[in-house]
Amino acid sequence: MTDARIAQLHGRRVWDSRGRPTVEVEVRLEDGAIGRAIAPAGASTGQGEVLDLRDGGSRFGGLDVHRAVGSVNDEIAPALLALDATDQEVVDRLLVDLDGTPDRSRLGGNAIVATSMAILHAIAKSAGVPLWQHLSGGRPVRIPLPEIQIFGGGAHADRRVDVQDFMVVCPAAGSFSEALDWTAEIYLAAGSLMRRAGKAQGVADEGGFWPAFDSNEEALETLTRAIETAGFAPAAQVGISLDVAASQFGSGGRYTLALDDRTLDTAALVDMLGGWIEQYPILSVEDPVGEDDHEGMVEFTSRYGHRCQVIGDDYLVTNAKRVEAAATDGAANAVLVKPNQAGTVTEAFQALRAGKEAGFGTIVSARSGESEDVTIAHLSVGWDAGQLKVGSFTRSERMAKWNEVLRIEESLGDSAEFSGWSAFTFPGSGPSATSR
């Protein structure tokens, strides 16, 4: 038996993909196993998610993290030293209790999630197995369907278009590797189409093209053309996935579209999105209405949940109780799982498990502020989530995660099972899907 007691726990200040400070935690166990993890940070955040601890003041726009690093070194480390780290749930409960606030605002969600993930890595190292394998506990797993951004908008691209993410999914691909190949062709085709039309303006937060479209519909039309130009059949082979992130442009049932210069009520927004579903090969829609618009989520899911995946992100904030309530009310049919949104690995898993028990689709997701940390790649496989959302197909903080899944798929050899269409749980999903 190895000695999995925590011998050393150290927090340090590092940098994320937006050039902002964040927290890294390194854990060493008595048997010499080392685990390391970096906290990500979101731009589009739900009101119910845990809070990062930032320094405030003028330095780096108030976003420095010396206080959060201090939480790790001054409070968390002494509390966890000599603790047996093999039971993740016990460790994470101690972290939650140590903070003592419902939103982790005292020690900082960034300090806590980095610690939780670092300990998870250390235990896998101690056991001598890859992290995904440690998480699976011997249960069957699938390689996830990647959800990959082509155009960035909303809070990721200075509201250049209202919708936050225009993404593609390739459920008809035969493997994760092939899905990435298809996406690379679509990304190249989209860039070529945009350049010829004079619509390319740069790169958004998550690596997708920063577009200069005149309407949200122009983005959908261009993305559909890119799929076709790359040689694929829209919907039957490759679908569009949208993160509307409606809370970013509306609340209280009123939504202001910057590109259209108009304000819609919930019914009109649902009708508009429904028209897109009818016209374009859309297989997934995330946060179609605001996080405070429960009735809107119920209405959208009732009308279109048989046609596409309806994901709760800001609406569910990786919270198991919210997932259970949404399932009861018919207010979504899929949940986005972000460890830093929940606060700990255990709480993120509880939300994913609640989604699976409800028959929801489950998607492990990165944030817009990322790093070279690849924890979520292993979570998506080890938890058999079925789907992984990382951002675009450029920028190394994104590619690190896609490449890690490639390695996992290769390591499984002939036994690797790609989730493909099985990632979706809505009634109308499957290889018989046709262009709309």
Order of alpha helices (4+ residues) and beta strands (2+ residues): beta-beta-beta-alpha-alpha-alpha-alpha-alpha-beta-beta-alpha-beta-beta-alpha-beta-beta-beta-beta-alpha-beta-alpha-beta-alpha-beta-alpha-alpha-beta-alpha-beta-alpha
